Amino acid sequence: MNNHTLTNKSHIVVVGRPYAGDGTAGNITYTILKESSDILAMMWDSDANRLFTDYGIWNSTQTVVMLSHPYPLDHFKVLSILKSFIKIVHDGAVIVQFQTPRTTFSVEAIKETDSFIRVDMANAVTPTIEMTIYNTTTVPYPLSYGLSADEKVVGKYLEINVSENVQNETSEIIDHAIIVMYYTASDLDRTGDMDANDVGDIDENTLGLIWYNPSVNKWEKLSSDMDWVYETGVQTTDAIIYGTYYEGYVWANVSHLSVYGMSGQEMTQPPEEEDGINVLPMFSAVPQVTFYKIIQLSAGEVQNVSITNIPGIYELSLKYPEMISLMLYLSEIKYLPSDVPEAPGDVYSYFEMLFTKTKTNIKVYPVTQIYFKVPKDFATDKERITLMHYENGWNRVETEVTGEDGESYYYMAEVTSFSIFAITLTTAEPGEASILEEPTISREGTQEPTSEAIPGKPPVRFELIILIFALLIALGFAYYLSTRKRL
């Protein structure tokens, strides 16, 4: 949508495959969802996930329905979505205005407020709900806590307001309301390293919801001892939603809506996973965009993984000799580490990739084919596009041209070790001393680089030895003739 002629419309339907290319309706979907790699991957992998709805894309009152591949009767689904409610999106806030009476409603506002709610009511009404996320600086309530001494506040707050036909000062018709608040590692971090596994960080297993009690002007921990609280809990299973990596969520089943937050206790010893290994999945470079995915590999079978938001890369093909669950960490690099020089040649993109055994920091090394594409206006010589791998210097990975279309050349490179990579247009001839050749992998093992590829150790050519030997003979013979003349 280059001219944005429809951006002032309240309802938009986009039909097309997300990877159809520039100038297509599908590319509009890709542009909208490119930061939500999990959603794009699901739309790509299965037609069962062909429909997705987003809100507030070009204006705050807009509903955009995206359909990758229409099936019969899908138009009824689309009409139902467009007619069921109006969702207004502001910075950190969502207002949902339902259009018909109902006894149950739910609002998924994870993208905007890290939260979700479902409400069951005693009577059918036409409700409106507003959900607003705050932090310690923006929350409009006193930060006075009636918590136990060992409780630490996370600093994330959710205010939920509903129309007076649902809840007011004198009455309410809420039977049950399930409130879910998601949290990230940085929410729980208290040591400044952006993870949640250090002594002093908040232990996610102790998390619970708190609420602001206006009668005492203090925040209190929710408990099933309260007559309007049925259940509370925490789910610590990791999830990637709209491209954000969540460590889990806190939930409560209540009959009254208010202002909520989270609290927990400090960690006194580092958490341990399988084999007693602490979980520390960290990139060495500063990422610009990240892509995470849990992958289940069967023994010896190839598994293809669609990549949606890392420039150039569109697919990985993985193979491992045994059944295993892997976590893929992939990022577009914003800043290289200080000890890593720029790659030789003209660089199209840098990325970092690693695999760990799921829920551990045990690194795993599947045979990985990286499929990527490079625009033709960058690849002035398609044969000189090369994948480079940084490991004790920049190493050239054998790169194969697999095809082309009107805009791009397509490539494949196979690797079995992982760190920082660069897609480059090489300017140095193969074999120059400034670049190491990537070791080739065979069934017998890893072959060492030849002397031709080692910096500071130029190749010894047989022809050069013969030439030098002949030159020495000629000089010796000339010297012999000159001494004969003097005699």
CORGI-V386579 format. One line per field, one symbol per residue. burial: + if it has 24 or more other ideal C-beta (glycine too) atoms within 12 Angstrom, else -. Layout:
BEGIN
burial=???
END
This chain:
BEGIN
burial=+---------+++++++++-----+++++++++++++++++++++----+++++++++--+++++++++--------+--++-++++++--+++++-+---+-++++++++++++++++++---++++++++++----+-+-+-+-+---++++++++++-++--++----+++-+++++++++++++++----++++--++++-++++++++-----++++-----+++-+++-+-++++++++++++++++++++++++++++++---+------++++-+++-+-+++++++-+-----+-++++++++++++++++---++++++++++--+---+--++++++++++++++++++++-++++++++++++--++--+-++++++++-+++++-+-++-----+++++++++++++++++++-------++++++---------+---+----------------------------------
END
